Amino acid sequence: MRNGRVLAAVLIAAVLILAVPLGLLTLLGKVGDDKPAGFDPAVGSCIKQSGESAVAADCGEPGAFTVVSKVDNKDKCADLSQPTVDLQGGGTNRVLCLKPAGQ
């Protein structure tokens, strides 16, 4: 009987060791969310390509693009000849319509 109580206490401790940190991470938005943390540039701000992703940029930087609008489908951008960026994650208005900065 004593061994059963010890085993139960060990199992409860193991579950708590895993559940508490994972619960905190979920509350903080670090787990279970596909959106990049904090990257949702405003219309009128500038971005540039960095590797395989887009990052915030100064509009005077070479290769910078201005965010013209945010839409739910790149076909809704006003100028289809200009580049777009698909932001990761769900929700609406996750496509950025761009134009070269300074235009």
C-alpha positions as CSV (number, residue, x, y, z in Angstrom):
1,M,0.0,0.0,0.0
2,R,2.8,2.4,0.8
3,N,4.4,1.8,-2.6
4,G,1.2,2.8,-4.3
5,R,1.1,6.1,-2.5
6,V,4.7,6.8,-3.4
7,L,4.0,6.0,-7.0
8,A,0.9,8.2,-7.1
9,A,2.9,11.1,-5.5
10,V,5.7,10.7,-8.1
11,L,3.2,10.7,-10.9
12,I,1.4,13.8,-9.6
13,A,4.8,15.6,-9.2
14,A,5.8,14.7,-12.8
15,V,2.5,16.0,-14.2
16,L,2.8,19.2,-12.3
17,I,6.4,19.7,-13.5
18,L,5.2,19.5,-17.1
19,A,1.8,21.2,-16.7
20,V,2.8,24.4,-14.9
21,P,5.5,25.6,-17.4
22,L,3.4,24.6,-20.4
23,G,0.4,26.4,-18.9
24,L,2.4,29.5,-18.4
25,L,3.8,29.4,-21.9
26,T,0.3,29.0,-23.3
27,L,-0.9,32.0,-21.3
28,L,2.0,34.0,-22.6
29,G,1.2,33.1,-26.2
30,K,4.4,31.1,-26.8
31,V,2.7,27.8,-27.5
32,G,-0.2,27.0,-29.7
33,D,0.0,30.2,-31.8
34,D,1.4,30.3,-35.3
35,K,1.7,34.0,-35.6
36,P,5.1,35.5,-35.4
37,A,5.5,37.3,-32.1
38,G,4.8,41.0,-32.7
39,F,5.3,41.2,-36.5
40,D,2.2,42.8,-37.9
41,P,3.4,46.0,-39.6
42,A,0.9,48.9,-39.9
43,V,-0.2,50.3,-43.3
44,G,2.3,53.0,-44.2
45,S,5.2,51.4,-42.4
46,C,8.2,49.9,-44.2
47,I,9.5,46.4,-44.4
48,K,12.3,44.6,-46.2
49,Q,13.3,41.0,-46.9
50,S,15.6,39.3,-44.5
51,G,16.4,35.8,-45.6
52,E,13.1,34.0,-46.1
53,S,11.0,36.4,-44.1
54,A,10.1,40.1,-43.9
55,V,11.3,42.4,-41.1
56,A,10.6,46.0,-40.1
57,A,12.8,48.5,-41.9
58,D,13.5,52.2,-42.2
59,C,11.8,53.5,-45.4
60,G,15.1,55.0,-46.5
61,E,16.9,51.7,-46.5
62,P,17.8,50.1,-49.9
63,G,15.3,47.3,-50.7
64,A,12.6,48.7,-48.4
65,F,8.9,48.4,-49.3
66,T,6.0,50.4,-48.0
67,V,2.9,48.5,-46.7
68,V,0.1,49.9,-48.9
69,S,-2.8,47.8,-47.5
70,K,-3.6,44.6,-45.7
71,V,-6.0,42.2,-47.3
72,D,-7.2,38.6,-46.9
73,N,-6.1,37.5,-50.4
74,K,-3.3,38.9,-52.6
75,D,-5.7,39.2,-55.5
76,K,-7.3,42.1,-53.6
77,C,-4.2,44.2,-53.8
78,A,-4.7,47.4,-55.9
79,D,-1.5,46.7,-58.0
80,L,-1.1,43.0,-58.7
81,S,2.3,43.7,-60.3
82,Q,3.8,44.7,-56.9
83,P,5.1,42.1,-54.4
84,T,3.1,40.8,-51.4
85,V,3.9,39.2,-48.1
86,D,1.8,36.5,-46.5
87,L,2.0,36.8,-42.8
88,Q,1.9,33.5,-40.9
89,G,-1.0,32.6,-38.7
90,G,-4.8,32.7,-39.0
91,G,-7.1,35.5,-39.1
92,T,-8.1,38.1,-41.7
93,N,-5.9,40.6,-43.5
94,R,-2.8,38.5,-43.3
95,V,-1.5,39.6,-46.8
96,L,0.5,42.8,-47.1
97,C,0.3,44.7,-50.4
98,L,3.6,46.4,-51.0
99,K,5.2,49.1,-53.2
100,P,8.8,50.2,-53.3
101,A,9.5,52.7,-50.6
102,G,9.8,56.2,-52.0
103,Q,7.3,55.7,-54.7
